[in-house]
């Protein structure tokens, strides 16, 4: 009977060690998901900022009057890397429209990814809590 008590105590140690390993793995997965979620949130905020900036730039440029004689009006420049390129008015507006549309699309994708990661983090937290409660 003493030997059976010793063997069951030894078995308990194995369960405890495997539970600790599983808990460490779950926590590592949770931290990885949390880091990815934070990265997505940061990129989402950047995209929303760019979208707002491009929209504001377009609305300000729309207020610039176009001469009635059919000329191009004031010169407009578009940022290309570290330089500015003289660009036709309609090309500037087309570029801004495309940039706003791209930012909207990417922000929507990132929002979906953030929701997915949020659900995954909640699930991982529940798994961790269940494992802690079961031991």
C-alpha positions in Angstrom: 0.0 0.0 0.0 2.9 2.3 0.7 4.3 1.5 -2.8 1.0 2.3 -4.5 0.9 5.6 -2.6 4.4 6.4 -3.8 3.6 5.5 -7.4 0.4 7.7 -7.4 2.4 10.6 -5.9 5.0 10.1 -8.7 2.2 10.1 -11.3 0.9 13.3 -9.8 4.2 14.9 -10.4 4.1 13.9 -14.1 0.7 15.4 -14.5 1.9 18.6 -12.8 4.9 18.8 -15.0 2.9 18.3 -18.2 0.3 20.9 -17.0 3.1 23.4 -16.4 4.5 22.8 -19.8 1.0 23.1 -21.4 0.4 26.3 -19.4 3.7 27.7 -20.6 2.8 26.9 -24.2 -0.6 28.5 -23.9 0.9 31.6 -22.4 3.5 31.8 -25.2 0.7 31.5 -27.8 -1.3 34.2 -26.0 1.7 36.6 -25.9 2.4 35.9 -29.6 -1.3 36.7 -30.5 -1.2 39.8 -28.3 1.9 41.1 -30.1 0.3 40.5 -33.5 -2.9 42.2 -32.3 -1.0 45.3 -31.2 0.9 45.4 -34.5 -2.4 45.2 -36.4 -3.9 48.0 -34.2 -0.9 50.2 -34.9 -1.1 49.7 -38.6 -4.8 50.3 -38.6 -4.3 53.6 -36.8 -1.7 54.6 -39.3 -4.0 53.7 -42.2 -6.9 55.7 -40.7 -4.5 58.6 -40.2 -3.3 58.5 -43.8 -6.9 58.2 -45.1 -7.9 61.3 -43.1 -4.9 63.2 -44.2 -5.5 62.4 -47.9 -9.2 63.3 -47.6 -8.3 66.6 -46.0 -5.7 67.3 -48.6 -8.2 66.7 -51.4 -10.9 68.8 -49.8 -8.4 71.7 -49.4 -7.2 71.4 -53.0 -10.8 71.4 -54.3 -11.1 74.9 -52.9 -8.3 76.1 -55.2 -10.0 78.0 -58.0 -9.6 76.8 -61.6 -9.2 79.6 -64.2 -12.2 80.1 -66.5 -9.9 80.2 -69.6 -9.4 76.5 -69.4 -5.8 76.7 -68.1 -4.3 74.4 -65.5 -4.5 77.0 -62.8 -1.9 77.1 -60.0 0.9 74.5 -60.2 0.4 71.4 -58.2 3.0 69.1 -56.9 2.8 65.5 -55.7 5.1 63.9 -53.2 7.1 61.0 -54.7 9.5 59.7 -52.1 11.8 62.6 -51.1 11.0 64.8 -54.1 8.0 66.7 -55.4 6.8 66.2 -58.9 4.9 68.8 -61.0 1.6 67.1 -61.7 -1.6 68.0 -63.5 -4.5 68.9 -61.3 -6.7 65.9 -62.4 -3.7 63.5 -61.8 -3.3 64.9 -58.3 -7.0 64.3 -57.5 -6.9 60.8 -59.1 -3.9 59.9 -57.0 -5.6 61.1 -53.8 -8.8 59.2 -54.6 -6.8 56.0 -55.2 -4.9 56.5 -52.0 -8.1 57.1 -50.0 -9.7 54.0 -51.5 -6.6 51.9 -50.8 -6.5 53.1 -47.2 -10.2 52.3 -46.8 -9.8 48.8 -48.2 -6.7 48.0 -46.1 -8.3 49.5 -42.9 -11.3 47.2 -43.5 -9.0 44.2 -43.9 -7.1 45.1 -40.7 -10.3 45.6 -38.8 -11.4 42.1 -39.6 -8.0 40.7 -38.7 -8.0 42.6 -35.4 -11.5 41.2 -34.5 -10.2 37.7 -35.3 -7.1 38.2 -33.1 -9.3 39.6 -30.3 -11.5 36.5 -30.4 -8.4 34.2 -30.5 -6.9 36.0 -27.4 -10.2 35.6 -25.5 -10.2 31.9 -26.4 -6.6 31.5 -25.3 -7.3 33.3 -22.0 -10.2 31.0 -21.3 -8.0 27.9 -22.1 -5.4 29.2 -19.7 -7.9 29.9 -16.9 -9.5 26.4 -17.4 -6.1 24.8 -17.2 -5.3 26.7 -14.0 -8.7 25.8 -12.5 -8.4 22.1 -13.4 -5.1 21.8 -11.4 
